[in-house]
C-alpha cells in the first residue's frame, strides 16, 4: 500500500481526509461562514498548516460545536502528525454527531495507521451503519479485514511453519497491498475523510467522478442524505443548539407570514432556548426528489413541558453546494 496518495499519516487503508465542505447534510453550515472554511482550506493547501490550525481554533472559540470546522481541525492535526489529538477530535465529533459517517472513517484511517485494526474495523462498521451507501467505508473495511487476515496468517505460519497452505494466502494478501501497480490492479491505502468541497470520499481536494457520485448522489439515491439532514435538524432543535438548527435552513428560506429572516430567527431563538426541555422526533419520512430540489413529508412528535403535539410536517429542500437545506416548511394534518 502506498501511503503517499492521501492523508499524510501512514496507513494501510484508503484515506478520506481531503479538504472540503461536508457533503453530509447534518454538517451544513450557514453560507455566511463559507469564507472562513475556504480560507482555512486555502492555508492548508498552501502548506501553511500552523496558520490554518490557528484560524480554525479562533473560529471555534465563538462556535465550539461547529462540526465542519471541527472536522477540518481534525484533518489538519492528522496531516501534521498530531495523531492522538486528531483521534480525540474525531472521537468527540462521533459523540456529538453520531449520524455522520466521515468522522468514523477518519478514525479508522488513524487507527489503521497505528496497526490498531480491530478499532479501525469497529469505526468503519459504525460509518456504514450511519450510511449504508458509503462506498469508501465499505472499501476501507475490506482493506482492514485483509490486513487482519495477514496478521492471522503470519501468526499461523509462526506457530506452524510446516503448514504449506498458509504461504500462498499470505503472499496473495501482500501482493494485494503491493505499491507496484504491476503486482496488483489496485493498491489499498485506507481513504480518510476531509472537508473544501462537499466532503469528498477520498482525501484529495479534487474527488473523482465516482467519488462525487458516492457522496453527492442524485435522484432517489439522495434520500439517505436528506433523511440525515432532517434527523440532524430535529436533533439540533431538541438540543436547543441554535447554530446547528439555523444552519439547516437555506439563506433563501421563506418564513412566510410576511416575516423577515431576521425576525423569524429571533422568534425561533426566543421560543426554543427558553424551554426547559424539548423532545423532537420524526418518523414515516416520505421524500420526493426533482434534481436539486426535494420535498420531505413526515410525522413530527414534539414535546416541551406540558405542550405535546403529533402532526404531519413538510419541508421543501434544496441542494446548495452539496448540502440539503430547508427552503420552506409547512405544518398540519
C-alpha positions in Angstrom: 0.0 0.0 0.0 1.3 3.4 -0.9 0.8 5.9 1.9 1.7 8.9 -0.3 -1.5 9.3 -2.1 -3.7 10.6 0.7 -3.7 11.9 4.2 -0.1 12.3 5.3 -0.2 9.8 8.1 0.9 6.3 7.1 -2.0 3.9 6.9 -3.0 0.7 5.2 -6.5 1.9 4.4 -7.7 4.3 1.9 -7.7 7.8 3.4 -10.7 10.1 3.2 -9.3 13.2 4.7 -9.3 15.7 1.9 -10.1 19.4 2.3 -13.7 20.4 1.5 -17.1 21.3 3.0 -19.1 18.3 4.2 -21.5 16.8 1.8 -23.3 15.4 4.7 -26.4 17.4 5.3 -26.0 17.3 9.1 -22.8 19.3 8.7 -24.5 22.1 6.8 -23.1 25.5 7.8 -24.6 28.9 7.1 -23.4 30.4 3.8 -22.1 33.4 5.8 -19.3 31.2 7.2 -18.2 29.8 3.8 -15.3 32.3 3.6 -13.9 31.0 6.9 -13.9 27.4 5.7 -12.4 28.5 2.4 -9.6 30.5 4.0 -8.6 27.7 6.3 -8.6 25.2 3.5 -6.6 27.6 1.3 -4.0 27.8 4.1 -3.8 24.0 4.3 -3.3 23.6 0.6 -0.6 26.2 0.7 1.2 24.2 3.3 0.6 26.9 6.0 -0.8 24.4 8.5 0.1 26.3 11.6 -1.8 29.4 10.4 -4.7 27.2 9.3 -4.9 25.5 12.7 -4.7 28.9 14.4 -7.5 30.3 12.3 -9.7 27.2 12.9 -9.2 27.4 16.6 -10.1 31.1 16.6 -13.3 30.3 14.7 -14.1 27.5 17.2 -13.7 29.9 20.1 -17.0 31.5 19.2 -18.6 28.5 17.6 -17.2 25.5 19.5 -19.9 23.0 18.3 -19.5 23.8 14.6 -18.9 20.3 13.1 -17.4 21.5 9.8 -14.6 23.4 11.4 -14.0 20.8 14.0 -13.7 18.3 11.2 -11.2 20.5 9.3 -9.2 20.9 12.5 -9.0 17.1 12.9 -7.7 16.8 9.3 -5.1 19.5 10.0 -4.0 17.7 13.2 -3.7 14.4 11.4 -1.8 15.9 8.4 0.7 17.5 10.8 1.4 14.3 12.7 -0.7 15.1 15.8 -2.4 11.8 15.5 -3.6 11.4 19.1 -5.1 14.9 19.1 -6.8 14.1 15.7 -8.2 10.9 17.2 -9.6 12.9 20.1 -11.1 15.5 17.7 -12.8 12.9 15.5 -13.9 10.8 18.5 -15.7 13.8 20.1 -17.3 14.5 16.7 -18.8 11.0 16.6 -20.1 11.5 20.1 -21.7 14.9 19.3 -22.9 14.0 15.7 -23.2 10.2 15.7 -25.2 10.4 12.4 -22.1 11.5 10.4 -20.1 8.7 8.8 -16.9 10.7 7.9 -15.5 11.1 11.4 -15.8 7.4 11.9 -14.0 6.7 8.7 -11.2 9.1 9.6 -10.8 7.4 13.0 -10.4 4.1 11.2 -7.7 5.6 9.0 -5.8 6.8 12.0 -6.2 3.6 13.9 -5.1 1.6 10.9 -2.0 3.8 10.7 -1.2 2.6 14.2 -2.0 -1.0 13.2 -5.0 -1.0 15.6 -7.1 -2.8 13.0 -9.8 -4.0 15.4 -10.5 -0.4 16.4 -10.5 0.6 12.7 -13.0 -2.2 12.0 -15.4 -1.0 14.7 -15.2 2.6 13.5 -15.8 1.6 9.9 -18.8 -0.6 10.9 -20.3 2.5 12.6 -19.7 4.6 9.5 -21.5 2.0 7.4 -24.3 1.8 9.9 -24.9 5.5 9.7 -24.7 5.5 5.9 -25.0 2.0 4.3 -24.2 3.5 0.8 -20.9 5.0 2.0 -18.7 3.2 -0.6 -15.3 4.4 0.8 -16.1 2.9 4.2 -17.0 -0.4 2.6 -13.7 -0.5 0.7 -11.7 0.5 3.8 -13.4 -2.2 5.8 -12.4 -4.8 3.2 -8.8 -3.5 3.5 -8.9 -3.8 7.3 -10.2 -7.3 7.1 -7.4 -8.1 4.6 -4.8 -6.6 7.0 -6.2 -8.6 9.9 -6.1 -11.7 7.8 -2.5 -11.0 7.0 -1.7 -10.8 10.7 -3.5 -14.1 11.4 -1.8 -15.9 8.6 1.6 -14.6 9.8 0.8 -15.8 13.3 -0.3 -19.2 12.0 2.9 -19.6 10.0 4.9 -18.6 13.0 3.2 -21.3 15.1 3.4 -24.0 12.4 6.0 -23.4 9.7 5.2 -26.7 8.1 1.7 -25.6 7.1 2.0 -25.3 3.3 -1.4 -23.8 2.9 -0.6 -20.5 4.6 2.3 -19.0 2.5 0.3 -18.8 -0.7 -2.5 -17.0 1.1 -0.1 -14.6 2.8 1.7 -13.9 -0.5 -1.7 -13.1 -2.1 -2.5 -10.5 0.5 0.9 -9.0 0.5 0.7 -8.8 -3.3 -2.7 -7.1 -3.0 -1.2 -4.3 -0.9 2.0 -4.0 -3.0 2.8 -0.5 -4.1 3.8 -1.8 -7.5 0.8 -1.4 -9.8 2.1 -4.3 -11.9 1.6 -6.6 -8.9 -2.0 -5.6 -8.4 -4.6 -3.7 -10.2 -5.5 -1.7 -7.2 -3.4 -0.7 -4.2 -5.2 -0.1 -1.0 -4.5 2.7 1.4 -7.5 3.5 3.7 -9.2 6.6 2.5 -9.5 9.3 5.1 -12.3 11.8 5.2 -11.8 15.6 4.7 -13.7 18.8 4.3 -13.2 22.1 1.0 -16.0 20.9 -1.2 -18.7 18.7 0.0 -16.6 16.3 1.9 -15.1 14.0 -0.8 -15.0 10.3 -0.1 -11.2 10.3 -0.6 -8.6 12.5 0.9 -7.8 14.5 -2.2 -9.2 18.0 -2.6 -10.4 17.1 -6.1 -12.6 14.0 -5.8 -13.0 11.7 -8.8 -16.3 11.4 -10.6 -17.0 8.2 -8.9 -16.4 9.7 -5.5 -18.7 12.6 -6.3 -21.4 10.2 -7.2 -21.0 8.3 -4.0 -21.1 11.4 -1.8 -23.4 13.6 -3.7 -25.9 11.1 -5.2 -28.7 12.2 -7.5 -32.3 11.2 -7.8 -33.7 8.7 -5.4 -30.2 7.9 -4.1 -30.1 11.2 -2.2 -32.8 10.1 0.2 -30.4 8.9 2.9 -28.7 12.3 2.8 -32.0 14.2 3.0 -33.1 11.9 5.8 -29.8 12.6 7.7 -30.4 16.3 7.2 -33.9 16.1 8.7 -32.7 14.0 11.6 -29.9 16.4 12.4 -32.3 19.3 12.2 -34.6 17.6 14.7 -31.7 16.7 17.0 -30.4 20.3 17.0 -33.8 21.6 17.8 -34.2 19.2 20.7 -30.7 20.1 22.0 -31.5 23.8 21.7 -28.4 24.1 19.6 -29.3 27.3 17.7 -26.2 27.4 15.5 -26.8 23.9 14.2 -30.6 24.4 14.0 -30.4 27.6 11.9 -27.6 26.1 9.8 -30.2 23.6 8.5 -32.0 26.5 6.7 -31.1 27.9 3.4 -30.3 31.6 3.1 -33.3 31.6 0.7 -35.6 30.2 3.3 -39.0 31.9 3.3 -40.5 32.1 6.8 -43.9 33.0 5.4 -46.4 35.4 7.0 -44.5 38.4 5.8 -41.7 37.9 8.4 -38.2 38.8 7.6 -35.5 36.2 8.1 -34.0 38.2 11.0 -37.3 38.5 12.9 -38.0 34.8 12.2 -34.6 33.8 13.6 -35.2 35.9 16.8 -38.6 34.4 17.2 -37.3 30.9 16.9 -34.4 31.6 19.3 -36.8 33.0 21.9 -39.2 30.1 21.6 -36.6 27.4 21.7 -33.9 28.4 24.2 -36.5 29.4 26.8 -37.9 25.9 27.1 -36.6 23.8 30.0 -36.5 20.7 27.7 -37.6 19.8 24.2 -38.2 16.4 22.6 -38.5 16.2 18.8 -38.7 13.0 16.8 -39.6 12.4 13.2 -41.0 9.2 11.6 -42.7 7.9 8.4 -40.5 10.1 6.2 -41.5 10.3 2.6 -39.2 12.0 0.1 -39.8 13.2 -3.5 -36.7 14.4 -5.4 -36.5 16.5 -8.5 -32.9 17.2 -9.5 -31.5 19.5 -6.8 -35.0 20.1 -5.1 -36.8 17.8 -2.7 -40.0 17.6 -0.7 -39.9 15.6 2.5 -43.1 14.8 4.5 -43.0 13.1 7.8 -44.8 12.8 11.2 -43.3 15.1 13.8 -43.7 14.3 17.5 -43.0 17.4 19.7 -43.0 17.8 23.4 -42.0 20.9 25.5 -43.2 20.9 29.1 -47.0 20.4 29.0 -47.2 21.1 25.3 -47.4 17.9 23.3 -48.2 17.7 19.5 -48.0 15.0 16.9 -48.6 16.2 13.4 -47.5 16.0 9.8 -44.8 18.3 8.6 -43.5 19.1 5.1 -40.1 20.5 4.3 -39.1 21.8 0.9 -35.4 21.5 0.5 -32.7 22.4 -2.0 -29.2 21.1 -2.6 -26.8 24.1 -2.2 -23.1 23.5 -2.6 -23.6 19.8 -1.9 -25.8 20.3 1.2 -29.5 19.8 1.5 -31.1 22.9 3.2 -34.6 23.8 4.1 -36.2 26.5 1.9 -39.8 26.3 3.2 -41.7 24.4 5.9 -45.4 23.7 6.5 -47.1 22.0 9.4 -50.5 20.5 9.8 -52.5 17.3 9.2 
